[in-house]
Amino acid sequence: MRISPDQLIFWQHGFFKLNSTIVTTWALILLLTIGSILVTRKLKNKKEVSHWQSFFEIIVIGIKTQIKEVGLAEPEKYLGFLGTLFLFIAISGICTLIPNYEPPTGSLSTTVALALCVFIAVPFFGIMKQGLFKYLKSYTEPTFLMLPFNIISEFSRTLAMAIRLFGNMMSGGMIVGILLSITPFLFPIVMTALGLLTSLVQAYIFSVLATVYIAGAIGSNNNNEIERLQNG
């Protein structure tokens, strides 16, 4: 059994390896891109809309509502980034229903890349909202002595996000794989359903944590939400 999809290599030339993580990541990117084009090309602003449009509107409204509840007053500005994070992680887990599919979020390289996206997005949105000087000044609050600790906090929470998502996704996939090999069919089906639920929960936690960190960067921090998600 593979611990990580990185170990499944399709093609290699020198130091370059085309592994399962790269293939499935780009496949998901194409799926999301093509899917968004197909879904939005025939949008209607009428009372009667298709069932598909209603379904996706519920998802978008739900994401916007959650962003606003966390503390971002203008969720439209952050919907593209945070919504994409959530959908990528969620669909990555949902696709485990496909035989022989291994989610790219089961690779530490993918979860680190996602965490780095958040690491870059936090100061980006913070500077856009507060300006460069005011944002940098926030690292010295409440006193200048907090500067090194605030900088360390930025890196440590990025590492924590990456390892948390990787650990949960990898362990869930391994448990289902073990059960499929040693138990009858019914029990693994139940565990697969629980694995899908876990994937959605992890997508929610990761995206909401990113939202909370962005809210903190623009001066709308919610410490209670951070503690609840990190302890949950």
C-alpha positions in Angstrom: 0.0 0.0 0.0 1.3 3.4 -0.9 1.5 6.0 1.8 1.5 8.9 -0.7 0.4 9.2 -4.4 3.9 10.6 -5.0 5.1 7.0 -5.0 3.1 6.1 -8.1 5.3 7.2 -10.9 4.0 7.1 -14.5 7.0 8.5 -16.3 10.5 9.6 -15.3 13.3 11.4 -17.1 16.3 12.2 -15.0 15.2 14.1 -11.9 11.8 14.9 -13.4 9.0 12.5 -12.3 5.5 12.5 -13.5 3.7 11.0 -10.6 0.1 10.4 -9.6 0.0 13.6 -7.5 0.9 15.8 -10.5 -1.5 14.0 -12.9 -4.5 14.1 -10.5 -3.9 17.7 -9.5 -3.9 18.9 -13.1 -6.9 16.7 -13.9 -8.8 18.4 -11.0 -7.7 21.8 -12.2 -9.0 21.0 -15.7 -12.2 19.6 -14.2 -12.9 22.7 -12.2 -12.0 25.0 -15.1 -14.1 23.2 -17.7 -16.9 22.7 -15.2 -17.1 26.4 -14.3 -17.2 27.3 -18.0 -20.0 24.9 -18.8 -22.0 25.9 -15.7 -21.7 29.6 -16.2 -22.1 29.9 -19.9 -25.9 29.7 -19.7 -26.7 31.5 -16.5 -30.1 33.1 -16.3 -31.2 36.0 -14.2 -34.9 35.0 -14.0 -37.3 33.5 -11.6 -37.1 30.1 -13.4 -33.6 28.7 -13.6 -32.3 25.2 -14.2 -31.8 22.7 -11.4 -28.0 22.9 -11.9 -27.9 26.6 -11.6 -30.0 26.5 -8.4 -27.7 23.8 -7.0 -24.5 25.8 -7.7 -26.1 29.1 -6.5 -26.8 27.3 -3.1 -23.1 26.4 -2.9 -21.9 29.9 -3.8 -24.3 31.6 -1.4 -23.3 29.1 1.3 -19.6 29.9 0.8 -20.3 33.7 0.8 -22.4 33.4 3.9 -19.6 31.5 5.7 -17.0 34.1 4.6 -19.1 36.9 6.0 -19.8 35.1 9.3 -16.1 34.6 9.9 -15.5 38.4 9.7 -15.0 39.5 6.1 -17.7 42.2 5.3 -17.2 42.0 1.6 -17.2 38.3 0.7 -17.3 38.9 -3.0 -13.6 40.1 -2.9 -12.4 36.8 -1.4 -14.9 34.3 -3.0 -12.7 33.4 -5.9 -9.7 32.4 -3.8 -11.5 30.9 -0.8 -14.2 29.2 -2.9 -11.6 27.6 -5.1 -9.7 26.3 -2.1 -12.8 24.7 -0.7 -13.9 23.2 -4.0 -10.5 21.8 -4.9 -10.1 20.0 -1.6 -13.7 18.8 -1.5 -13.8 17.5 -5.0 -10.4 15.9 -4.5 -12.0 13.9 -1.7 -15.2 13.2 -3.5 -13.4 11.7 -6.5 -12.1 8.9 -4.2 -15.3 7.1 -5.4 -13.4 6.6 -8.7 -11.6 3.2 -8.7 -7.8 3.4 -8.3 -8.0 7.1 -7.7 -5.7 8.6 -5.1 -6.5 12.2 -4.0 -3.6 14.6 -4.4 -4.4 16.0 -1.0 -2.9 12.7 0.3 0.5 14.1 -0.7 2.4 16.5 1.5 3.6 18.4 -1.5 0.0 19.3 -2.4 -1.0 20.3 1.1 2.1 22.4 1.4 1.3 24.1 -1.9 -2.2 24.9 -0.7 -0.9 26.2 2.6 1.7 28.4 0.7 -1.2 29.9 -1.3 -2.8 30.9 2.0 0.6 32.2 3.2 0.8 34.5 0.2 -2.9 35.5 0.2 -2.9 36.7 3.8 -0.4 39.6 3.3 -1.7 40.2 -0.2 -5.3 40.9 1.1 -3.9 42.6 4.2 -1.9 45.1 2.2 -4.7 45.6 -0.3 -7.0 46.6 2.6 -4.7 48.4 5.0 -1.8 49.5 2.9 1.8 48.3 3.2 2.9 50.4 6.2 -0.1 49.7 8.3 0.0 46.0 7.6 3.7 45.7 8.4 3.1 47.7 11.6 0.6 45.1 12.8 3.5 42.7 13.3 4.8 44.9 16.0 1.5 45.0 18.0 0.9 45.3 20.9 4.7 45.9 21.3 7.8 45.8 19.1 9.0 42.8 21.1 6.2 40.7 19.5 7.8 41.1 16.0 9.8 37.8 15.9 6.9 35.9 17.5 4.4 37.2 15.0 6.7 36.3 12.1 7.2 32.8 13.5 3.5 32.5 13.9 3.0 33.1 10.2 5.3 30.3 9.3 4.1 27.9 12.0 0.5 28.2 11.1 1.2 27.6 7.5 3.1 24.4 8.4 0.3 23.3 10.7 -2.3 23.8 8.0 -0.3 21.7 5.5 0.4 18.8 8.0 -3.1 18.8 9.4 -4.7 18.4 6.0 -2.1 15.9 4.8 -2.4 13.8 7.9 -6.2 13.6 7.9 -6.5 12.8 4.2 -3.7 10.3 4.2 -4.9 8.4 7.3 -8.5 8.3 5.9 -7.3 6.8 2.6 -5.1 4.2 4.3 -7.9 3.1 6.7 -10.3 2.6 3.8 -7.6 0.7 1.8 -6.9 -1.6 4.7 -10.6 -2.4 5.3 -11.1 -3.1 1.6 -8.5 -5.8 1.8 -9.5 -7.6 5.0 -13.3 -7.1 5.4 -16.5 -7.8 3.4 -17.9 -5.3 1.0 -20.5 -3.6 3.2 -18.3 -2.3 5.9 -15.8 -0.6 3.5 -18.7 1.1 1.7 -19.7 2.6 5.0 -16.1 3.7 5.7 -15.9 5.2 2.2 -19.0 7.3 3.0 -17.4 8.4 6.2 -14.2 9.2 4.3 -16.1 11.4 1.9 -17.6 13.2 4.9 -14.1 13.6 6.4 -12.9 15.1 3.1 -15.7 17.7 3.1 -15.0 18.6 6.8 -11.3 19.0 6.1 -12.1 21.2 3.1 -14.4 23.3 5.3 -11.8 23.6 8.1 -9.0 24.5 5.7 -10.9 27.1 3.8 -12.4 28.7 7.0 -9.0 28.8 8.6 -7.7 30.6 5.5 -10.7 33.0 5.8 -9.9 33.7 9.5 -6.3 34.4 8.8 -7.2 36.8 6.0 -9.8 38.5 8.3 -6.9 38.9 10.8 -4.7 40.5 8.2 -7.3 43.1 7.2 -8.0 43.9 10.9 -11.1 41.8 11.4 -9.7 38.9 13.5 -11.8 36.3 15.1 -9.7 34.5 17.7 -12.6 32.4 19.0 -13.1 31.0 15.5 -9.4 30.1 15.2 -9.3 28.3 18.5 -12.5 26.4 17.7 -11.2 25.2 14.3 -7.7 24.3 15.5 -9.0 22.4 18.5 -11.7 20.7 16.4 
